[in-house]
Amino acid sequence: MNAPSPGAAGFDIGPHRVGGRRVFLIAEIGVNHNGDFDRALAMIDRAAASGADCAKFQLRDLDALYRRRSLAGAGDDLATEYTIDLLRRFQLTPEQHAKLAAHCRARGITYLCTPFDPPSVTVLEKIGVAAFKVASADLVNLPLVERIADAGKPMLLSTGMSTENEIRATVATLNARGAAFVLLHCHSTYPAPFGAIELRYLHRLRAIHPLVGYSGHERGIAVSLGAVALGACVLERHVTLDRAMEGPDHAASLSFDDFARLAAGVRELEAALGEGGPRRIGQGELINRENLGKSLVAARPLPAGHVVARADVAVKSPGQGLSPQRLHDLVGKRLARAMREEDFFFASDVEGDAARPRRYRFRRTWGVPIRYHDFARFMELANPPLVEFHLSYRDMELDPSQFVRGVFSDTEFTVHAAELFKDSRLMDLATADDAERAFSLAETSRVVEIARALKRFFPKTAAPAIVANVGGHSMDSPLPAAEKPPLYARFGESLRELELDGVRLCPQNMAPFPWHFGGQRHQNIFILPEESAAWCRRLGIEMCVDVSHAQLAANHFGFALDAYVLTLGPHTAHLHIADAAGVDGEGLQIGEGEIDFAALGRALDAAAPRASFIPEVWQGHKNDGEGFWIGLARLEGAL
């Protein structure tokens, strides 16, 4: 058995990694320019705008490719005569191909080309092609395959028209030469009938060689998306400006609008396919699990020291306590605490003592997020230097003095504005909808009055920060860059219309895919650091920087978290600290995500040394703030 190819684990074609999670997407122009050089340039532009990674062409030296008698039209069948006639009219010169390659570079798209003969390979070597495509008709043409392999560039080989034994023979040849390549499943009819495509053959093809892709000629985009779902790491589709044009490939080609829909679908599939690892509960699912799930609760008041019996336990929503799946672990345990009727049981009731606060040492002011009903208990437990009141729309109807009694001269406070109001309406101070913006302004004004009312209990805080998710989101896709400045401008109008004497409205930086109602939206403002800093300067405001959101944005847009912090640090009044993973795993417990908190602390010391912080660990308030105390203990030394 031959050794596997050295490229079996993946390889690079230009700036693109082939064989990873991202599909290499080829817009096959081929000869669909019909010999018109300007049309070929325009098709490159359309391919780049449609989301293709690569624009691919075809190159033939007809004298090297065909018999002289065939070129002379001496006795070949009609199909060959027709093909040769078309190719003579549709060929572009090597000099024109060099210009096409340069135009691709200028448009940020990779130029590739299929050579059909050895002289064309030599031309493409001189142009500097990043990889070679081998057409289905040439998979068995071992002299040409060997010539291309000897060029030392990656190869993409279509397998249409070949038997499995022929495929295996060519693979053995390439492995013996140490070539890096992908096998493309293909049915070489134009257009291909759906019943003949046999898309599941991708699984057998992967047993022959680990890197597989799909070169499709069918109508529509559904089959091509299916190929990606089945593991194709390369996807090639022909494109045309007009499917009715003369030529053999136009009828089997996609319009550029269809190709753009295909590209969008491929990128959505990549996100949906994931890594194939163990089942992970996503952040949105966690939200819905808590809202819709069930918990074990006390069926009656239970004293400390009581041994839990089955009759002591009921199952109730929401799912914020111990899972009903652990009922049998709970029964028979001796309680370390007294419980009121319908108090949640927690893991600590089964496994031992819960984490509790202690005296923490930080280089900056720290605090905890609370609701009104938590205030007295958290002050009793920890007496934190700062509290952040998180408001719900129901909290906004309450009188703070019913929960905050006395004057707390050594305690500072901030307020987190509600982002969801009655009738499922979100705060959006940047929206173009005048009625919705007026609604958000009215609700924000109520938050401002609440912050002012709280000042009498916390005289140390002269101008409390109001942390706000100020809006600027969209439902189905992010907005184009040109549509973002008007959002910031409308937010600026909202700032001018609000009466903010004695308070500071601090927009919170947002994750690229924020969660609302257990589902995702797309965020458009206060995500990118340079842009956010520029608008802070322009509007004369400071921000609350959520480092979990910042890490998600860094992962999505490809910048470093410490660079983010250094850019926004001078405009940061307050911090929310939690871990994060991927592009939407926010609010994780410290140490359970991707953030290097020691490096984060150094960047914050340099850029925002006076900014206060709270641990914004999701559901950290449960079990008397157990998640907060764990997070604070893990942050000591870093902040």
Secondary structure by P-SEA (a helix, b strand, c coil): ccccccccccccccccccccccccccccccccccccaaaaaaaaaaaaaacccccccccccccccccccccccccccaaaaaaaaaaaaacccaaaaaaaaaaaaaacbbbbbbbccaaaaaaaaaacccccccccccccaaaaaaaaaaacbbbbbbbccccaaaaaaaaaaaaaacccbbbbbbbcccccccccccccaaaaaaaaccbbbbbccccccaaaaaaaaacccbbbbbbccccccccccccccccaaaaaaaaaaaaaaaaaacccccccccaaaaaaaaacbbbbccccccccccccccccccccccccccccccccccccccccccccccccccccccccccccccccccccbbbbbbcccaaaaaaacccccbbbbbbcccccccccccccccccccccbbbbcccccccccccccccccaaaaaaaaaaaaaaaaaaaaaccccccccbbbbbbccccccccccccccccaaaaaaaaaaaaacccccccccccccccccccccbbbbbcccccaaaaaaaaaaacccccccaaaaaaaaaaacccaaaaaaaacccccbbbbbcccccccccccccccccaaaaaaaaaaaccccbbbcccccccccccaaaaaaaaaaacccc
